[in-house]
Amino acid sequence: MSKSVGAESAGKNQITIDPAYDAVAPDDFPAMMEVDRYGKRSTAFDKIISATHDHFWDPLDTKYIDFSQPWDLEKEMLIPEDMNLELRTAVSDKLDEGQKIYLVNESVRWTMSSILHGEQGALNLSASLCHIMKDPGAQEYAANQTREEARHVTGFSRYIQARWGKPAPCGAVLEELLVELVGTPVVWKKLVGMQMVLEGLAMGTFAAFYARTHDPLLKRLMQLVMTDEAFHHKFGKIWADRTVPNLPPEERDMIEDWALEVFLRLLNNSSGPEQKKHLYEKVGLDWRWVQGALMEAMTDTRMRKEMRSGTSIFRTLIKTLLKAGIITERTAPKYAAYVDLEELYAEGDRMVGDAIAEEGIKYLKEINGAGGDGSLFALGGTSAAE
């Protein structure tokens, strides 16, 4: 008999409404060999599994992306100055042009490093799902995502190496969250935390950099990664569509409260000056002074304006939770401090990154297409729009 990760082994926090998300203990391999299991494969994930070859790319192959493209970090900002939070405050008055370029580019390094660590977390979390998802279709999807997250780790590693040599360490807040998500045996925490919250945050971040970076290499990397992430996002949405409407109130409230907690942790992490104090020291600033400047500048009105931008990273995250039914009247006021929830709800289900991902898939089909030299496979499957 398999050791189900149900109420007995993982406590009352384990929630499995739909059998497609049924799970067992990570050390219960005999459950994977139960003969009846092989014939009970959900079709819920077939379209996103079949579409895998439509968005294949290889970060080690220059026909997809060439990491040898140069950039002068001392003379050129990787992103516009107004994308840098600190330079929209009194910090700007303290720095000369060279220091501003340094601050902008090192801040991008910090963000890209955070993304890299997040991709590593997504890789390990996806692999952990392979050990516990009992449904063969869910397990196959998790295996596909593991492969895709691995190429993201390679892609961001190569980009950081090309521009700075090595990444910055993971911030304490993000590290704590990633360790929690990878290690928990509770499936809904993995799916809400990674597939919805962090993937929603990632899509917003990638869309913002794709839209505004000056670096063609970074722009291409963002688009390629988004062709994968759009599908990862769908895996969490399928869970929400099948699970959230059928939850008893106390379980739905528990998920909603936990998602809000994760959102607030990530929001605080996004502009934590203490985590970047080494960067500020290089330009002669004390991180505590920077923190004061940020607090003075980022009033509630200013924050709401920033968050309402179409490519705001947290706007995309909040929309993900709202459309999944994980924001209700109980927690809506917490999010309404940053976005117009009615406006988000009226926008439909498409996310800011979907169009970018679809254009990326067209680009990849041209490279991988049947009949072309070096074609890797025949095309088919579903599009990102389905």
C-alpha positions in Angstrom: 0.0 0.0 0.0 1.4 3.4 -0.9 2.1 6.0 1.7 -0.3 8.8 0.5 0.6 12.3 1.4 -2.8 12.8 2.8 -4.1 13.9 6.2 -2.3 11.0 8.0 1.2 11.7 6.8 1.3 15.4 5.9 -1.3 16.7 8.3 -4.5 18.5 7.6 -2.7 21.1 5.4 -2.5 18.6 2.5 -5.3 19.4 0.1 -6.1 17.2 -2.9 -9.5 18.0 -4.5 -8.7 16.8 -8.0 -7.1 13.3 -8.5 -4.8 14.8 -11.2 -2.9 16.4 -8.3 -2.8 13.3 -6.0 0.5 12.7 -4.4 2.5 10.3 -2.3 5.4 10.6 0.1 8.7 11.4 -1.7 10.3 8.2 -0.6 7.3 6.0 -1.6 8.6 4.7 -5.0 6.6 1.5 -4.8 3.5 3.6 -5.3 4.9 4.6 -8.7 5.0 0.9 -9.7 1.4 0.1 -8.8 0.0 -1.6 -12.0 -3.3 0.2 -11.9 -1.6 3.6 -11.7 -0.1 3.4 -15.2 -3.6 3.3 -16.7 -5.0 6.3 -14.7 -3.4 9.1 -16.6 -5.1 12.5 -16.5 -5.6 14.3 -19.8 -5.5 17.7 -18.0 -1.9 18.4 -19.0 -1.8 16.9 -22.5 -1.9 20.1 -24.5 1.0 21.8 -22.6 3.0 18.6 -22.8 2.4 18.3 -26.5 3.5 21.9 -27.0 6.9 21.3 -25.5 8.7 21.0 -28.8 7.1 24.2 -30.1 9.2 26.2 -27.7 12.4 24.2 -27.6 15.6 26.2 -27.4 19.2 25.5 -26.4 21.2 28.2 -24.5 24.4 26.5 -25.6 23.6 26.9 -29.3 24.3 30.2 -30.9 21.5 29.9 -33.5 19.1 30.5 -30.6 21.1 33.0 -28.5 24.7 34.2 -28.7 26.2 35.1 -25.3 29.3 36.6 -27.0 27.5 39.8 -27.8 29.5 42.6 -26.1 28.4 45.3 -23.7 30.4 48.1 -22.0 29.2 48.1 -18.4 31.2 51.2 -17.5 29.6 53.4 -20.2 26.1 52.0 -21.0 23.2 51.3 -18.8 21.5 47.9 -19.4 18.1 49.4 -18.6 16.7 53.0 -18.7 17.5 55.0 -15.6 13.9 55.4 -14.6 13.6 51.6 -14.2 16.0 51.8 -11.2 14.0 52.4 -8.0 16.8 54.2 -6.2 17.4 56.7 -8.9 13.7 57.8 -8.7 14.6 59.1 -5.2 17.1 61.6 -3.6 19.8 59.0 -4.3 20.0 60.4 -7.8 21.2 63.8 -6.5 24.1 62.2 -4.7 25.7 60.4 -7.7 27.6 61.4 -10.8 26.9 59.8 -14.2 29.5 57.1 -13.8 28.1 56.1 -10.4 24.6 56.0 -11.8 25.7 53.7 -14.5 27.4 51.5 -11.9 24.3 51.5 -9.7 21.9 50.6 -12.5 24.0 47.8 -13.9 24.9 46.3 -10.5 21.2 46.4 -9.6 20.5 44.5 -12.8 23.1 42.0 -11.7 21.4 41.6 -8.4 18.0 41.1 -10.1 19.4 38.6 -12.7 21.1 36.7 -9.8 17.8 36.6 -7.9 16.2 35.2 -11.1 18.9 32.6 -11.4 18.5 31.5 -7.9 14.7 31.4 -8.5 15.2 29.3 -11.6 17.3 26.9 -9.6 14.5 26.7 -7.0 12.0 26.0 -9.8 14.3 23.2 -11.2 14.5 21.5 -7.9 10.9 22.0 -7.1 9.8 20.5 -10.4 12.1 17.6 -9.8 10.5 17.1 -6.4 7.1 17.0 -8.0 8.3 14.0 -10.1 8.9 12.1 -6.9 5.4 12.7 -5.4 2.9 13.3 -8.3 1.0 10.0 -8.6 -0.9 10.9 -11.8 1.4 9.9 -14.8 0.3 13.0 -16.8 1.1 15.4 -13.9 4.4 13.6 -13.4 5.3 13.8 -17.1 4.5 17.5 -17.1 6.7 18.0 -14.0 9.5 16.2 -15.8 9.2 18.5 -18.8 9.2 21.6 -16.6 12.3 20.3 -14.8 14.1 20.1 -18.2 13.0 23.6 -19.1 14.0 25.1 -15.8 17.4 23.5 -16.2 18.0 25.4 -19.4 16.9 28.6 -17.7 19.6 28.0 -15.1 22.1 27.6 -17.9 20.8 30.7 -19.8 20.9 33.0 -16.8 24.3 31.6 -15.7 25.7 32.3 -19.2 24.3 35.8 -19.3 25.6 36.7 -15.8 29.0 35.2 -16.7 29.1 37.2 -19.9 28.3 40.5 -18.2 29.7 40.3 -14.7 31.6 37.0 -14.3 29.5 35.5 -11.5 26.2 36.0 -9.8 25.5 37.8 -6.5 24.4 35.7 -3.5 20.8 34.9 -3.0 19.0 37.4 -0.8 17.9 36.1 2.6 14.1 36.5 2.0 14.1 34.8 -1.3 16.4 32.0 -0.1 14.1 31.3 2.8 11.1 31.1 0.6 12.8 28.8 -2.0 14.0 26.4 0.7 10.5 26.2 2.1 8.9 25.6 -1.3 11.4 23.0 -2.5 11.4 21.1 0.8 7.7 21.1 1.7 5.8 17.8 1.0 2.6 19.8 0.8 1.6 19.9 -2.9 -0.6 23.0 -2.8 2.2 25.1 -1.3 4.5 24.0 -4.1 1.9 24.8 -6.8 0.6 28.1 -5.3 4.1 29.3 -4.2 6.0 28.4 -7.3 3.6 27.8 -10.2 1.4 30.8 -9.4 3.2 33.3 -7.2 6.8 33.0 -8.3 5.9 32.2 -11.9 3.5 35.2 -11.9 6.3 37.4 -10.6 8.7 36.0 -13.1 6.4 36.7 -16.1 6.0 40.3 -14.9 9.7 40.7 -14.4 10.6 39.2 -17.8 8.0 41.3 -19.6 9.4 44.5 -18.0 13.0 43.7 -19.0 12.0 42.5 -22.5 10.1 45.8 -23.1 12.7 48.2 -21.8 16.3 46.8 -21.7 18.9 48.4 -24.0 20.8 45.1 -24.2 19.7 42.9 -27.2 21.1 39.8 -25.6 19.1 40.3 -22.4 16.0 41.0 -24.5 16.4 37.8 -26.5 17.0 35.7 -23.3 13.9 37.1 -21.7 11.7 36.2 -24.6 13.1 32.7 -24.9 12.6 32.0 -21.2 9.0 33.4 -21.4 8.1 30.9 -24.1 8.6 28.3 -21.4 7.3 30.2 -18.4 3.9 30.9 -20.0 3.3 27.1 -20.0 4.5 26.7 -16.4 2.1 29.3 -15.4 -0.7 27.3 -17.0 0.1 24.3 -14.8 -0.8 26.3 -11.7 -3.9 27.8 -13.4 -5.2 24.3 -14.1 -4.8 23.4 -10.5 -6.6 26.6 -9.4 -9.5 26.0 -11.9 -10.0 22.5 -10.7 -9.3 23.0 -7.0 -10.2 26.5 -5.6 -13.9 26.5 -6.5 -14.4 23.2 -4.7 -12.6 24.0 -1.5 -14.4 24.2 1.9 -14.1 27.8 3.2 -11.5 27.1 5.9 -9.1 25.5 3.4 -9.7 28.2 0.8 -9.0 30.8 3.5 -5.8 29.0 4.5 -4.5 29.1 0.9 -5.5 32.7 0.5 -3.8 33.8 3.7 -0.6 31.9 2.8 -0.5 33.4 -0.7 -0.8 36.9 0.8 2.0 36.2 3.2 4.2 35.1 0.3 3.3 38.2 -1.8 4.2 40.5 1.1 7.5 38.7 1.6 8.4 39.1 -2.0 7.3 42.7 -2.1 9.5 43.5 0.8 12.4 41.6 -0.8 12.1 43.6 -4.0 13.5 46.8 -2.6 15.4 45.7 0.6 18.3 48.1 0.8 20.1 46.1 3.5 20.5 43.2 1.0 22.3 45.5 -1.4 24.4 47.5 1.1 27.7 46.4 -0.5 26.5 47.9 -3.8 25.6 51.3 -2.2 29.0 51.3 -0.3 30.7 51.3 -3.7 29.1 54.6 -4.6 29.6 56.1 -1.1 26.1 55.6 0.3 25.0 54.1 3.5 22.2 51.6 3.0 20.2 53.1 5.9 20.2 56.5 4.2 19.0 54.8 1.0 16.3 53.0 2.9 15.1 56.4 4.2 15.2 57.9 0.7 13.1 55.1 -0.6 10.6 55.3 2.2 10.2 59.0 1.7 9.7 58.8 -2.1 7.5 55.7 -2.3 4.3 57.0 -0.9 1.1 55.0 -1.3 0.0 57.1 -4.3 3.4 56.7 -6.0 3.4 52.9 -5.4 -0.1 52.5 -6.9 0.9 54.4 -10.0 4.0 52.2 -10.4 2.0 49.0 -9.9 -0.6 50.0 -12.4 2.0 49.9 -15.2 1.2 47.2 -17.7 4.6 45.5 -17.1 4.7 45.9 -13.3 6.0 42.7 -12.0 3.7 42.6 -9.0 0.7 43.6 -11.0 1.1 40.4 -13.0 1.5 38.4 -9.8 -1.7 39.9 -8.3 -3.7 39.3 -11.4 -2.6 35.6 -11.3 -4.0 35.2 -7.8 -7.1 37.2 -8.5 -8.0 35.2 -11.6 -7.4 32.0 -9.6 -9.9 32.9 -7.0 -7.1 33.2 -4.3 -8.0 36.9 -3.7 -11.4 37.5 -2.2 -13.1 40.2 -0.1 -11.1 39.0 2.9 -7.7 40.0 1.5 -8.6 42.3 -1.4 -7.9 45.5 0.6 -4.3 44.4 1.1 -3.7 44.1 -2.6 -5.9 47.2 -3.5 -3.2 49.4 -1.9 -1.1 48.6 -5.0 -3.4 47.9 -7.9 -7.0 48.5 -9.2 -8.5 45.0 -8.7 -11.6 45.8 -10.7 -9.5 46.9 -13.6 -7.4 43.7 -13.4 -10.5 41.5 -13.3 -12.0 43.2 -16.3 -8.9 42.6 -18.4 -9.6 38.9 -19.2 -7.3 36.0 -18.6 -4.4 37.0 -20.9 -1.2 38.1 -19.1 1.2 40.8 -20.1 3.8 38.2 -21.2 1.5 36.0 -23.3 2.0 38.0 -26.5 5.8 38.1 -26.0 5.8 34.4 -25.5 3.7 33.8 -28.6 6.1 35.9 -30.8 9.0 33.9 -29.3 7.4 30.7 -30.3 7.0 31.9 -33.8 10.7 32.7 -33.8 11.6 29.3 -32.5 9.4 27.5 -35.0 11.4 29.3 -37.8 14.6 27.9 -36.3 13.3 24.4 -35.5 10.9 24.1 -38.4 10.5 21.1 -40.6 12.5 21.4 -43.8 15.1 23.8 -42.5 18.7 22.9 -42.1 19.5 21.6 -38.7 15.8 20.9 -37.9 15.6 19.0 -34.7 12.1 17.7 -34.9 8.8 17.9 -36.8 6.4 20.6 -35.6 2.9 20.1 -34.2 1.1 20.4 -30.9 -0.6 23.4 -29.4 0.1 27.0 -29.4 0.6 29.2 -26.3 -2.7 30.9 -27.0 -4.7 27.7 -26.4 
